[in-house]
Amino acid sequence: MTNDASKHLATKRIIFLMLSEDIDSVIQSSLRNDFKGITAVKGFRRPGTLSRALETESPSLLVVDGLLVESLPDFIREIDNRKPPYKILLILPSYSTQEDMQTLLDYANVVPHILLRPFTLQRLYTYLNDSFHFTKPKVVTVSQISADTLSKGMILAEDVYIPGGNEPLLDCGTVLDEASIRALIEKNIKNIKVHEDTAKFMNCWEVKKCGCVGECPASFFVDADGFLGGINAGRACVYLKYTKGPCVGIYKNIAEKIKILCSRCEFYKMLLKDNIDKIPIAELFKHVEKKKAPTIPSK
């Protein structure tokens, strides 16, 4: 990282993959290529190795190939007992019956979706878009005339180099701000690849730079994951009675917290501006219930 404008990097969502050899390399390389800068993808081949990794890291999602697990019910139950639990995208063989799938889903609430073999990469991407608002990056032309096509909050999907330079001007994963956009124009960068939608889903800790990820309930309340496009309760912090960092405090109820604390918060004002019809707490309740309702694919 060689420029002060590149110091604000997006919070990466960690994705753990435990896949059979026939699909592992394709899925890993595709995710790393298309979502570079906003995800950290790690692959495993054995449940034991995966379990040890889960002792030290908290992924946003596990993608698990059922062919690699001796007892799926036991495996799912183990994941469900972890604090916090981890969401699982489960891949099952084509001969799995509706009864087989329902039996697995009855063990826990951590399986949000099932993919049946064979499946296309697009089906996986559709799930990622529905759950995390991930979309493939697009190429944007940079110039004084078209600079308004760049927006603060967009995330670079690749390292950006000055023509002929060896060190990146801006690193992949940089969240664009006024300074970084100005640097792109001044250095005569012609085209950049960005995640155009991801910027709309920044989390409270990214905006406030509080450093409380892993400590504040907003960062590990998994049932709110995906609400307004946030990670866990990263965009539902207003509805948590207790939060940490600059938003610490004890309140009688949510209404009191909003009145005393959140009404003065620029992040909350931004949420209200962007989500007029989606911010009521009733929408969060609906979201949580939907997240708890796993999807069983039809044959």
C-alpha positions as CSV (number, residue, x, y, z in Angstrom):
1,M,0.0,0.0,0.0
2,T,1.8,3.2,-1.2
3,N,-0.8,5.9,-0.9
4,D,-2.6,7.3,2.1
5,A,-5.8,7.2,0.1
6,S,-5.7,3.4,0.0
7,K,-5.6,2.9,3.8
8,H,-9.3,2.3,4.1
9,L,-9.8,-1.3,3.0
10,A,-13.1,-3.1,2.9
11,T,-13.9,-5.6,5.6
12,K,-13.6,-9.0,3.9
13,R,-16.1,-11.7,4.4
14,I,-14.4,-15.0,5.1
15,I,-15.7,-18.0,3.2
16,F,-14.5,-21.5,4.1
17,L,-14.8,-24.2,1.5
18,M,-14.7,-28.0,2.1
19,L,-15.3,-29.4,-1.4
20,S,-14.5,-32.6,-3.3
21,E,-11.6,-32.4,-5.8
22,D,-13.8,-32.4,-8.9
23,I,-15.4,-29.0,-8.0
24,D,-12.8,-27.5,-5.5
25,S,-10.4,-25.8,-7.9
26,V,-13.1,-24.3,-10.2
27,I,-15.1,-22.8,-7.3
28,Q,-12.0,-21.5,-5.4
29,S,-10.4,-19.8,-8.4
30,S,-13.7,-18.3,-9.5
31,L,-14.5,-16.8,-6.1
32,R,-10.9,-15.5,-5.7
33,N,-11.0,-13.9,-9.1
34,D,-14.5,-12.4,-9.1
35,F,-14.6,-11.3,-5.4
36,K,-11.0,-10.4,-4.8
37,G,-10.8,-7.6,-2.3
38,I,-14.1,-8.3,-0.5
39,T,-13.7,-12.0,0.4
40,A,-11.0,-14.2,1.9
41,V,-11.5,-17.8,0.6
42,K,-9.9,-20.7,2.3
43,G,-10.2,-24.4,1.3
44,F,-10.2,-27.5,3.4
45,R,-10.5,-31.2,2.6
46,R,-11.2,-32.8,6.0
47,P,-13.7,-32.0,8.7
48,G,-11.1,-32.2,11.4
49,T,-8.9,-29.6,9.7
50,L,-12.0,-27.4,9.2
51,S,-13.0,-27.7,12.8
52,R,-9.6,-26.6,14.0
53,A,-9.7,-23.6,11.7
54,L,-13.1,-22.7,13.2
55,E,-11.5,-22.4,16.6
56,T,-9.5,-19.3,15.5
57,E,-11.6,-17.8,12.7
58,S,-15.2,-16.8,12.3
59,P,-16.3,-17.2,8.6
60,S,-19.4,-15.6,7.2
61,L,-20.2,-18.8,5.3
62,L,-19.2,-22.5,5.1
63,V,-19.7,-24.2,1.8
64,V,-19.7,-27.9,2.6
65,D,-19.7,-30.9,0.2
66,G,-21.7,-33.6,1.9
67,L,-19.6,-36.3,0.2
68,L,-16.7,-35.4,2.5
69,V,-18.6,-35.8,5.7
70,E,-19.1,-39.2,7.3
71,S,-22.2,-38.1,9.3
72,L,-23.8,-34.9,8.1
73,P,-26.3,-34.7,11.1
74,D,-23.4,-34.9,13.6
75,F,-21.4,-32.3,11.6
76,I,-24.3,-29.9,11.3
77,R,-25.1,-30.3,15.0
78,E,-21.4,-29.5,15.9
79,I,-21.6,-26.3,13.8
80,D,-24.9,-25.3,15.3
81,N,-23.5,-25.6,18.9
82,R,-20.7,-23.2,18.1
83,K,-20.9,-19.6,19.4
84,P,-21.6,-17.9,17.2
85,P,-23.0,-20.5,14.8
86,Y,-21.9,-20.5,11.2
87,K,-24.2,-20.5,8.2
88,I,-23.7,-23.5,5.9
89,L,-24.4,-23.8,2.2
90,L,-24.7,-27.5,1.8
91,I,-23.9,-29.5,-1.4
92,L,-25.6,-32.9,-1.7
93,P,-25.4,-35.6,-4.4
94,S,-28.1,-35.7,-7.0
95,Y,-29.7,-38.9,-5.6
96,S,-30.6,-37.1,-2.3
97,T,-34.4,-37.2,-1.7
98,Q,-36.6,-34.5,-0.2
99,E,-36.8,-36.6,2.9
100,D,-33.0,-36.8,3.2
101,M,-32.8,-33.0,2.9
102,Q,-35.5,-32.3,5.4
103,T,-34.0,-34.6,7.9
104,L,-30.7,-32.7,7.7
105,L,-32.4,-29.4,8.0
106,D,-34.3,-30.6,11.1
107,Y,-31.0,-30.9,13.0
108,A,-30.2,-27.2,13.0
109,N,-31.0,-23.7,11.7
110,V,-27.5,-23.1,10.3
111,V,-28.2,-24.5,6.8
112,P,-29.7,-21.6,4.8
113,H,-29.6,-23.3,1.4
114,I,-28.9,-26.6,-0.4
115,L,-27.3,-27.1,-3.8
116,L,-27.9,-30.4,-5.5
117,R,-25.2,-31.9,-7.9
118,P,-24.8,-31.1,-10.7
119,F,-25.1,-27.3,-10.3
120,T,-23.8,-24.4,-12.3
121,L,-21.4,-21.7,-11.0
122,Q,-24.2,-19.2,-11.7
123,R,-26.4,-20.9,-9.1
124,L,-23.7,-20.5,-6.5
125,Y,-23.3,-16.9,-7.5
126,T,-27.1,-16.3,-7.3
127,Y,-27.0,-17.6,-3.7
128,L,-24.1,-15.2,-2.9
129,N,-26.0,-12.3,-4.4
130,D,-29.1,-13.1,-2.5
131,S,-27.3,-13.6,0.8
132,F,-24.4,-11.0,0.6
133,H,-25.3,-8.8,-2.3
134,F,-22.2,-9.9,-4.1
135,T,-22.1,-9.1,-7.8
136,K,-19.3,-9.5,-10.3
137,P,-17.2,-6.3,-10.6
138,K,-17.5,-4.0,-13.6
139,V,-15.0,-1.9,-15.5
140,V,-15.4,1.9,-15.1
141,T,-13.7,4.5,-17.3
142,V,-11.9,7.2,-15.2
143,S,-11.6,10.7,-16.5
144,Q,-12.5,14.3,-15.5
145,I,-15.7,14.0,-17.6
146,S,-16.9,10.6,-16.3
147,A,-15.6,10.9,-12.7
148,D,-19.1,11.2,-11.5
149,T,-19.6,7.6,-12.4
150,L,-17.3,6.8,-9.5
151,S,-18.9,7.0,-6.1
152,K,-17.5,7.2,-2.6
153,G,-17.8,3.7,-1.1
154,M,-17.2,1.7,-4.3
155,I,-14.6,-1.0,-3.7
156,L,-11.6,-1.7,-6.0
157,A,-11.7,-5.2,-7.4
158,E,-8.0,-5.1,-8.4
159,D,-4.7,-3.4,-7.6
160,V,-4.4,-0.1,-9.5
161,Y,-1.0,0.8,-10.9
162,I,0.4,4.0,-12.4
163,P,1.4,3.2,-16.0
164,G,4.9,1.8,-15.9
165,G,4.9,1.6,-12.1
166,N,5.8,-1.3,-9.9
167,E,4.0,-0.4,-6.7
168,P,0.2,-0.1,-6.6
169,L,-1.3,3.4,-6.4
170,L,-4.3,1.9,-4.7
171,D,-4.7,-1.6,-3.3
172,C,-7.4,-4.1,-4.2
173,G,-10.2,-3.8,-1.6
174,T,-9.7,0.0,-1.2
175,V,-13.0,1.7,-0.4
176,L,-13.0,4.8,-2.7
177,D,-13.2,8.2,-1.1
178,E,-12.7,11.7,-2.4
179,A,-8.9,11.5,-2.1
180,S,-8.6,8.1,-3.8
181,I,-10.9,9.2,-6.7
182,R,-8.8,12.4,-7.1
183,A,-5.6,10.3,-7.1
184,L,-7.0,8.1,-9.9
185,I,-7.8,11.2,-12.0
186,E,-4.5,13.0,-11.3
187,K,-2.5,9.9,-12.2
188,N,-4.3,9.5,-15.5
189,I,-5.7,6.1,-14.8
190,K,-7.9,5.1,-17.7
191,N,-10.0,2.2,-16.4
192,I,-10.6,0.5,-13.1
193,K,-12.5,-2.5,-12.0
194,V,-14.9,-1.9,-9.1
195,H,-17.7,-3.6,-7.1
196,E,-20.4,-1.1,-7.8
197,D,-23.0,-2.5,-5.5
198,T,-21.0,-3.5,-2.5
199,A,-20.4,0.1,-1.5
200,K,-24.0,0.4,-0.6
201,F,-23.6,-2.2,2.2
202,M,-20.9,-0.8,4.4
203,N,-21.2,-1.8,8.0
204,C,-21.3,0.5,11.1
205,W,-17.7,-0.4,12.1
206,E,-16.4,0.3,8.6
207,V,-18.0,3.8,8.6
208,K,-17.2,4.7,12.3
209,K,-13.8,3.0,12.3
210,C,-14.4,1.9,15.9
211,G,-12.2,-1.2,15.8
212,C,-14.8,-3.3,17.7
213,V,-15.2,-6.1,15.2
214,G,-15.4,-9.4,17.2
215,E,-16.3,-7.5,20.4
216,C,-19.4,-5.6,19.6
217,P,-22.7,-7.6,19.3
218,A,-23.2,-5.8,16.0
219,S,-20.4,-7.8,14.5
220,F,-21.5,-11.3,15.6
221,F,-25.3,-11.2,15.7
222,V,-25.6,-13.8,12.9
223,D,-29.4,-13.9,12.7
224,A,-29.3,-10.3,11.3
225,D,-26.8,-11.2,8.6
226,G,-27.7,-9.7,5.3
227,F,-30.2,-7.1,6.7
228,L,-30.0,-4.1,4.5
229,G,-26.9,-5.8,3.0
230,G,-24.8,-5.8,6.1
231,I,-22.6,-8.4,7.7
232,N,-24.4,-9.8,10.7
233,A,-25.9,-6.7,12.4
234,G,-23.5,-4.3,10.7
235,R,-26.5,-2.4,9.4
236,A,-28.9,-3.3,12.2
237,C,-26.9,-1.9,15.1
238,V,-29.7,0.6,15.9
239,Y,-31.9,-2.3,17.0
240,L,-29.3,-3.8,19.4
241,K,-29.9,-2.7,23.0
242,Y,-26.3,-2.9,23.8
243,T,-23.4,-2.0,21.5
244,K,-19.7,-1.1,22.1
245,G,-17.1,1.4,21.1
246,P,-18.4,4.9,20.4
247,C,-22.0,3.6,20.7
248,V,-21.7,2.1,24.2
249,G,-24.5,2.6,26.6
250,I,-27.3,1.0,28.5
251,Y,-30.9,2.0,27.6
252,K,-34.4,1.0,28.8
253,N,-35.4,0.1,25.3
254,I,-34.6,0.6,21.6
255,A,-36.8,3.7,21.3
256,E,-34.7,5.4,24.1
257,K,-31.5,4.3,22.4
258,I,-32.5,5.8,19.1
259,K,-33.6,9.1,20.7
260,I,-30.5,9.6,22.9
261,L,-27.8,8.0,20.8
262,C,-28.7,6.9,17.2
263,S,-30.6,10.1,16.2
264,R,-27.2,11.9,16.3
265,C,-25.3,9.2,14.4
266,E,-24.3,9.9,10.8
267,F,-24.4,6.2,10.0
268,Y,-28.0,5.9,11.1
269,K,-28.9,9.0,9.2
270,M,-27.3,7.4,6.1
271,L,-29.4,4.2,6.6
272,L,-32.6,6.3,6.9
273,K,-31.8,8.2,3.7
274,D,-31.0,5.0,1.7
275,N,-33.7,2.7,3.2
276,I,-36.8,4.8,3.9
277,D,-39.2,1.8,3.6
278,K,-36.9,-0.9,5.0
279,I,-35.6,0.5,8.2
280,P,-38.5,-0.3,10.6
281,I,-37.7,-2.9,13.2
282,A,-40.6,-5.1,11.8
283,E,-38.5,-5.5,8.7
284,L,-35.6,-6.9,10.7
285,F,-37.9,-9.4,12.4
286,K,-39.1,-10.5,8.9
287,H,-35.5,-10.8,7.8
288,V,-34.5,-12.9,10.8
289,E,-37.4,-15.3,10.2
290,K,-36.6,-15.6,6.5
291,K,-33.0,-16.4,7.3
292,K,-34.1,-19.2,9.6
293,A,-36.1,-20.8,6.8
294,P,-33.8,-23.0,4.8
295,T,-34.3,-23.6,1.1
296,I,-34.8,-27.1,-0.2
297,P,-34.2,-27.3,-4.0
298,S,-36.8,-29.1,-6.1
299,K,-35.8,-32.0,-8.3
